[in-house]
Amino acid sequence: MEEKHKKVLQKCTVYLKENLSEVEAICDHLVVDGILTQGLNDSIKTQKPAPTAHIRELLRILPRRGINAYYSFLKALEETENTDAAEYLREHDGSKSTTGDTQEAKQQYTEQPEEKHKLQSQNKQDLSKRFALVKIDDIAKCTVKEFTTKCGSKEEKIYPLKNVKRGKFIMISNAESISNDTESNCDVELKKAATYSQQCITNSDFDKSNIGQLFKCMGYDSKGGNLVNKPKEEIKEFLKKILSEIDKDPSSQYDSLVIMFVSGKNDSEASKIYDASGDEVPTTDILEIIKACHHFEGKPKVVFIHTYNFKQLDMFDSTDSAVNDIIKNCEPNNDDIFVVSSYPRTAQGPWVVGENMNGSYFIQGLIHVFKNSACEKSFIELLNEVNACLLQAVVPTLTDDGKTKTVEKKTVAQIVLSEYCEKKELYFFPGFVQKPMEK
């Protein structure tokens, strides 16, 4: 960051501490822009008391995050409705004030001298060309009339997600640490795995931020529900603690529970959960913890499991399945539990690679379908639509220099249900469109 911008942030610290809102959303935007890593983002969010400590830690970290950090911060302020704070900073940095848009900041961000870009990673692209985080306005909504027409006749067969807080969202992410010691004589394949593992971890940052933002915009509470790189016993204790606190709080009014597990290791298996050391966390243990929470009895409980493999190899042989429907590896349960994962079907790995693309096929498929169709389709219908997307995904073919050469449609993954319930249908219905009253 330029010295003048460091001084502006230092001078405006008191104002920012007193006036910033949606600090977590600001940090998520900075992750997507490549300014913060997910590790730094998690570190900021663990500071207490919130939000003052979050702001203080963010302002401490920002000056060390490169030449573009200041302009990205301005952009994040605009996109999280902190426009007054953005204008306040511009008044102190001497730049021309803008209204409603951040074109000047975007232009400054993308027109830095070429030599300053040498510090940036090659995959840091023009922000205007990268996928953006989900915003509240991106979530399609339905009218009350449409909802009544679709569900009124079968209300008793639908989970009643009617509270303002649709549910609790918990994110648990872990990745086995693989050393990339180029001075040693370690196995060539291990070195390759170490390099690829770092790419996986970097790419998963966007997945985690965006899926969290999706459920936040759909009415889910994620406060205090984030755990990163812990051993399996701590993972289980963390989950027990959160659910126990919900049980003990008489004011808790969550209608559903959603847990996202993102993990990986050098030689992982699809649909399994791993801790920070690469040890498997039995899914059965997780489900027993969930079942023990009385607050969610009779309510839908959804567990997403996203597993990546650091060897860049298929984790699932596509010849094992002759059909393209969702794979169901179980009989229906009576516990209102759904466990969703995916089997990769491409040797390129789970990542959407190529120009202007971020994240993994599975997570980005979920986000794309949910934000457009959760207003009208049931959970199983949404999963079928995600599965259809994964069966016909647009996949770029890369040249040796890493540039996109051609694109083709191919099967990249297949949705797997290892637990599901048929007692009731699950509709998220993330809010209603408020139409003007007819005269």
VORO-619009 format. One line per field, with one value per residue (C-alpha): residue in one letter; x, z negated, y negated. Coordinates in Angstrom, 3 decimals, decimal comma, m for minus. Layout:
BEGIN
aa	A;...
xx	X;...
zz	Z;...
yy	Y;...
END
This chain:
BEGIN
aa	M;E;E;K;H;K;K;V;L;Q;K;C;T;V;Y;L;K;E;N;L;S;E;V;E;A;I;C;D;H;L;V;V;D;G;I;L;T;Q;G;L;N;D;S;I;K;T;Q;K;P;A;P;T;A;H;I;R;E;L;L;R;I;L;P;R;R;G;I;N;A;Y;Y;S;F;L;K;A;L;E;E;T;E;N;T;D;A;A;E;Y;L;R;E;H;D;G;S;K;S;T;T;G;D;T;Q;E;A;K;Q;Q;Y;T;E;Q;P;E;E;K;H;K;L;Q;S;Q;N;K;Q;D;L;S;K;R;F;A;L;V;K;I;D;D;I;A;K;C;T;V;K;E;F;T;T;K;C;G;S;K;E;E;K;I;Y;P;L;K;N;V;K;R;G;K;F;I;M;I;S;N;A;E;S;I;S;N;D;T;E;S;N;C;D;V;E;L;K;K;A;A;T;Y;S;Q;Q;C;I;T;N;S;D;F;D;K;S;N;I;G;Q;L;F;K;C;M;G;Y;D;S;K;G;G;N;L;V;N;K;P;K;E;E;I;K;E;F;L;K;K;I;L;S;E;I;D;K;D;P;S;S;Q;Y;D;S;L;V;I;M;F;V;S;G;K;N;D;S;E;A;S;K;I;Y;D;A;S;G;D;E;V;P;T;T;D;I;L;E;I;I;K;A;C;H;H;F;E;G;K;P;K;V;V;F;I;H;T;Y;N;F;K;Q;L;D;M;F;D;S;T;D;S;A;V;N;D;I;I;K;N;C;E;P;N;N;D;D;I;F;V;V;S;S;Y;P;R;T;A;Q;G;P;W;V;V;G;E;N;M;N;G;S;Y;F;I;Q;G;L;I;H;V;F;K;N;S;A;C;E;K;S;F;I;E;L;L;N;E;V;N;A;C;L;L;Q;A;V;V;P;T;L;T;D;D;G;K;T;K;T;V;E;K;K;T;V;A;Q;I;V;L;S;E;Y;C;E;K;K;E;L;Y;F;F;P;G;F;V;Q;K;P;M;E;K
xx	0,000;1,220;2,483;m0,142;m2,931;m1,418;m1,502;m5,134;m6,192;m4,220;m5,777;m9,310;m9,053;m11,294;m13,971;m13,913;m14,155;m17,245;m18,994;m18,242;m20,956;m21,051;m17,364;m17,559;m19,005;m16,197;m13,643;m15,394;m15,175;m11,466;m11,005;m12,661;m10,459;m7,362;m6,400;m7,065;m6,466;m9,149;m6,749;m6,458;m10,217;m10,788;m8,217;m10,036;m13,406;m12,108;m11,089;m13,191;m15,152;m16,859;m17,107;m14,526;m11,783;m12,616;m12,144;m8,936;m7,426;m8,501;m6,898;m3,722;m3,496;m4,574;m1,430;0,651;m1,603;m0,198;m0,544;m4,208;m5,439;m6,640;m8,724;m10,155;m11,123;m12,937;m14,772;m15,744;m17,100;m19,295;m20,597;m21,515;m23,425;m20,630;m20,688;m20,303;m17,071;m15,815;m16,542;m14,843;m11,660;m11,729;m12,022;m8,800;m6,855;m7,497;m9,244;m12,337;m15,586;m17,959;m21,617;m23,304;m20,474;m16,834;m15,655;m12,724;m11,568;m11,952;m9,996;m7,198;m7,176;m6,690;m4,401;m1,443;2,018;3,100;6,056;3,755;1,910;4,995;4,126;0,699;m0,022;m0,588;m4,161;m5,079;m7,241;m9,218;m11,868;m14,600;m13,949;m13,996;m17,040;m18,478;m19,789;m23,505;m25,504;m28,975;m30,348;m29,007;m31,417;m34,595;m37,747;m41,362;m44,648;m46,866;m49,488;m47,026;m45,978;m49,600;m50,493;m47,586;m47,580;m50,949;m52,527;m49,739;m48,667;m48,571;m46,043;m43,613;m41,068;m42,311;m39,384;m41,213;m39,036;m36,873;m33,927;m34,382;m31,707;m28,186;m25,254;m21,964;m18,752;m15,964;m12,917;m9,721;m6,817;m3,878;m0,657;1,802;5,409;6,859;10,545;12,395;15,800;15,118;15,127;11,487;9,362;8,589;4,935;4,800;6,242;3,653;0,931;2,216;2,039;m1,419;m2,635;m1,821;m3,756;m6,717;m6,621;m6,383;m9,265;m11,408;m11,269;m13,705;m15,971;m16,159;m16,770;m19,401;m21,388;m21,431;m22,666;m25,338;m26,905;m26,558;m28,563;m31,101;m31,734;m29,264;m27,317;m23,603;m22,386;m19,835;m20,224;m16,801;m13,942;m10,681;m7,905;m8,553;m8,132;m11,224;m11,885;m11,908;m14,228;m16,706;m16,456;m16,970;m20,119;m21,406;m20,824;m22,714;m25,692;m25,750;m25,848;m28,777;m30,572;m30,025;m31,082;m34,856;m34,839;m33,447;m35,893;m34,001;m36,150;m33,306;m29,608;m27,030;m23,433;m20,755;m17,604;m14,724;m11,638;m8,930;m5,671;m3,076;m5,031;m8,622;m11,835;m14,903;m17,708;m15,502;m14,602;m10,966;m9,358;m6,282;m3,948;m5,676;m7,424;m10,976;m13,781;m16,502;m19,718;m21,622;m20,069;m21,179;m24,716;m24,991;m24,011;m26,644;m29,356;m28,617;m29,687;m33,318;m33,858;m33,699;m35,909;m38,462;m36,610;m34,501;m30,768;m28,553;m24,873;m22,817;m19,476;m16,939;m13,715;m10,747;m7,797;m4,257;m3,075;m5,026;m6,540;m10,108;m11,559;m14,384;m14,542;m17,326;m17,864;m19,241;m22,520;m24,560;m27,108;m26,828;m29,342;m28,388;m26,686;m28,499;m26,279;m28,895;m32,513;m34,657;m34,286;m36,825;m34,451;m35,000;m31,320;m29,834;m26,147;m25,021;m21,654;m20,321;m18,204;m15,696;m15,661;m12,794;m9,045;m8,612;m9,781;m12,769;m11,792;m13,372;m10,204;m9,694;m10,002;m12,388;m13,419;m13,221;m14,097;m15,140;m17,776;m19,768;m19,953;m20,433;m23,125;m24,945;m24,656;m25,830;m28,914;m29,867;m29,731;m31,901;m34,333;m34,601;m37,604;m39,722;m38,159;m37,794;m34,386;m34,391;m35,446;m32,572;m30,108;m31,381;m30,815;m27,291;m26,623;m27,800;m25,385;m22,488;m23,320;m23,074;m20,516;m18,563;m14,948;m12,010;m9,134;m5,840;m2,645;0,756;1,144;m2,097;m4,209;m7,682;m7,702;m11,154;m14,199;m16,363;m19,273;m18,516;m19,473;m17,385;m19,158;m22,263;m24,369;m24,479;m27,072;m25,769;m28,676;m32,116;m35,632;m38,945;m41,333;m41,643;m40,413;m37,851;m38,400;m36,029;m38,179;m35,632;m38,099;m40,988;m41,299;m43,403;m45,685;m47,443;m51,032;m53,565;m55,722
zz	0,000;0,828;m2,122;m1,634;m1,896;m5,032;m6,592;m5,538;m7,223;m10,332;m10,454;m9,940;m12,360;m15,045;m12,490;m10,944;m14,326;m15,155;m11,791;m9,894;m9,655;m7,998;m8,757;m8,001;m4,571;m3,935;m4,747;m2,491;0,402;m0,283;m0,177;3,235;4,470;3,368;0,747;m2,283;m2,519;m4,168;m7,063;m7,641;m7,257;m9,914;m12,179;m11,948;m12,738;m15,899;m17,490;m20,425;m21,177;m17,817;m15,771;m17,196;m17,420;m13,895;m12,518;m14,478;m13,214;m9,626;m9,675;m11,140;m8,343;m5,315;m4,876;m4,351;m1,680;1,459;3,679;4,489;0,917;0,413;3,592;2,957;m0,538;0,933;3,334;0,493;m1,490;1,434;1,976;m1,703;m1,933;m3,869;m1,309;m3,926;m5,134;m1,554;m0,961;m4,242;m3,142;0,265;m1,378;m3,250;m0,404;1,996;4,679;6,426;4,702;6,553;5,932;6,205;8,091;7,507;11,073;10,074;7,445;9,906;12,528;10,107;8,968;12,476;13,874;11,522;13,192;14,527;12,194;9,172;10,384;10,005;6,339;7,279;7,988;11,665;10,976;9,516;12,340;12,921;10,194;12,633;14,459;11,441;9,971;7,197;3,817;3,593;2,621;1,122;4,407;6,245;4,405;6,406;4,309;4,803;4,091;1,215;3,798;5,639;2,371;1,328;4,737;4,718;1,101;m0,391;0,524;m1,047;m3,982;m6,382;m4,148;m4,065;m6,702;m8,079;m7,445;m8,356;m10,945;m9,988;m10,922;m8,490;m10,320;m11,679;m9,260;m10,397;m8,356;m9,259;m6,975;m7,271;m5,056;m5,723;m5,659;m3,105;m3,165;0,089;m0,836;2,452;0,791;m0,364;1,679;0,986;3,493;6,705;6,446;2,905;4,086;6,822;4,296;2,007;4,801;5,868;2,272;1,924;5,110;3,716;0,434;2,218;4,560;1,702;0,068;2,652;2,198;m1,560;m1,454;1,249;m0,153;m3,531;m1,912;m0,021;m3,172;m4,965;m2,183;m2,462;m6,104;m7,943;m11,021;m10,816;m13,875;m15,827;m13,455;m11,821;m12,610;m10,692;m10,697;m13,913;m14,938;m14,841;m18,582;m18,607;m15,603;m17,436;m20,633;m18,685;m17,090;m20,421;m22,046;m19,398;m19,358;m23,168;m23,397;m20,964;m23,115;m26,265;m24,748;m25,117;m22,522;m19,763;m16,874;m14,134;m11,664;m10,173;m10,384;m7,577;m8,087;m5,403;m5,680;m3,344;m3,720;m1,811;m1,925;0,305;0,833;m0,162;0,665;1,956;m0,486;m3,564;m6,171;m7,214;m10,003;m9,794;m10,093;m7,369;m9,763;m8,867;m10,961;m10,861;m9,436;m11,841;m14,774;m13,297;m12,746;m16,317;m17,617;m15,398;m16,475;m20,138;m19,675;m20,800;m19,200;m15,711;m16,374;m13,579;m11,664;m8,514;m9,087;m5,990;m5,899;m2,805;m2,444;0,068;0,301;2,525;3,394;3,609;6,136;9,063;9,708;10,006;6,664;8,332;11,396;13,627;14,973;11,551;12,319;15,442;14,684;14,477;11,689;8,136;6,474;3,324;1,088;m1,583;m2,462;m3,600;m7,295;m9,788;m11,414;m8,962;m7,947;m4,506;m3,734;m0,347;1,394;4,890;6,758;9,091;12,651;14,189;13,929;13,852;10,268;8,740;9,652;12,238;14,048;16,802;17,369;15,080;13,107;9,415;7,046;7,480;9,734;6,830;4,645;7,494;8,940;5,599;5,418;8,997;8,629;5,082;5,629;8,748;7,860;4,064;4,240;6,013;5,908;3,180;1,853;3,828;6,981;6,425;6,039;9,243;11,030;9,601;10,723;14,244;14,282;13,213;15,922;18,603;17,226;19,481;19,026;20,447;22,086;21,129;23,119;21,550;20,595;18,635;21,049;22,094;25,568;26,046;23,990;24,061;22,169;20,091;16,896;14,012;10,955;9,708;6,649;3,906;1,141;m1,684;m3,950;m3,063;m4,468;m2,636;m5,477;m4,304;m1,513;m2,249;m0,697;m1,667;m0,290;m1,045;m1,473;0,491;3,059;1,668;4,434;4,237;3,076;5,879;5,933
yy	0,000;m3,476;m5,488;m8,209;m5,651;m4,142;m7,628;m8,117;m4,867;m5,794;m9,249;m7,886;m4,951;m6,465;m7,368;m3,907;m2,169;m4,222;m4,086;m0,877;1,769;5,215;5,746;9,482;8,728;6,213;8,907;11,407;8,951;8,496;12,281;12,469;9,610;11,511;8,928;11,148;14,859;16,958;17,480;13,727;13,382;16,046;14,384;11,055;12,614;14,305;11,005;9,801;7,752;7,479;5,366;2,947;5,565;6,774;3,259;2,725;5,998;5,316;1,864;3,382;5,964;3,906;1,757;4,918;6,451;4,863;1,844;2,518;3,024;m0,553;m0,710;2,725;1,562;m1,458;0,844;3,184;0,231;m0,815;2,716;3,170;m0,126;m1,870;m4,679;m7,424;m5,812;m5,537;m9,215;m10,131;m8,341;m10,041;m13,443;m12,693;m11,047;m13,947;m11,878;m13,177;m12,197;m9,917;m9,167;m5,800;m4,139;m3,334;m3,738;m5,932;m3,471;m0,590;m2,511;m3,313;0,299;1,665;m1,032;m0,823;m0,934;2,467;2,807;2,612;5,689;7,860;8,302;9,632;13,279;14,038;15,069;11,673;10,305;7,117;7,172;6,270;9,552;11,839;13,546;11,411;12,467;13,145;10,053;9,869;8,502;11,569;13,861;14,409;14,071;15,080;13,349;14,425;15,423;17,650;19,272;19,876;21,285;23,698;24,814;23,953;27,270;29,332;27,169;30,115;31,853;28,919;27,893;24,545;22,182;18,989;17,234;14,270;16,472;19,323;21,283;21,607;21,875;23,448;23,629;26,072;26,144;28,166;29,045;31,321;29,305;30,701;29,486;28,177;28,334;27,899;28,338;31,875;35,044;35,772;37,620;35,706;36,659;35,286;31,972;31,861;32,616;29,852;27,300;28,411;28,458;24,772;24,067;26,010;24,133;20,781;21,600;22,878;19,426;18,126;21,154;20,698;16,960;17,222;20,156;18,417;15,229;17,176;18,581;15,256;13,622;16,459;15,585;17,831;16,778;17,608;15,702;17,759;20,692;20,834;23,243;23,619;26,239;28,152;31,824;34,019;33,986;30,187;30,227;32,426;30,384;27,162;28,543;29,859;26,461;24,489;26,842;27,031;23,239;23,181;25,762;23,701;20,378;19,971;17,198;19,457;19,587;21,374;23,303;25,362;26,194;26,097;27,249;27,014;29,143;28,246;30,422;32,247;34,152;35,753;38,965;38,277;40,068;38,297;37,534;37,910;35,291;34,745;32,757;30,507;33,526;35,484;37,867;38,824;37,397;40,085;38,692;40,924;39,052;35,724;36,967;38,264;34,825;33,211;35,665;34,892;31,251;31,013;27,602;29,101;32,125;32,339;29,620;30,063;30,548;30,306;31,281;30,421;32,237;30,913;32,912;32,160;34,358;32,964;35,578;34,104;37,515;38,721;39,765;41,647;43,886;42,633;46,142;47,137;45,411;46,018;43,314;39,556;39,047;38,103;41,046;42,189;44,304;44,972;45,576;42,635;41,725;40,409;37,897;35,003;35,216;34,606;35,236;33,936;34,306;34,901;37,434;35,718;37,023;35,101;35,600;31,810;31,810;30,041;26,490;24,267;23,255;20,715;16,992;15,113;18,218;18,999;21,786;25,406;26,877;28,330;25,202;22,746;25,011;24,916;21,135;20,580;22,763;21,774;18,019;18,284;21,056;21,455;19,115;21,705;25,169;27,768;28,802;32,058;30,200;27,774;30,647;32,250;28,956;28,676;32,226;31,367;28,420;30,636;33,172;30,484;28,038;25,703;26,795;24,811;26,643;25,026;24,673;25,365;21,709;21,870;19,824;20,894;22,407;23,873;24,746;27,832;29,296;32,353;34,129;32,813;34,215;35,971;35,184;37,816;38,131;40,297;39,306;37,972;37,776;38,050;37,142;33,542;31,330;28,634;25,209;22,401;19,554;16,813;13,972;12,547;9,791;6,984;5,777;2,368;2,537;2,424;m0,677
END
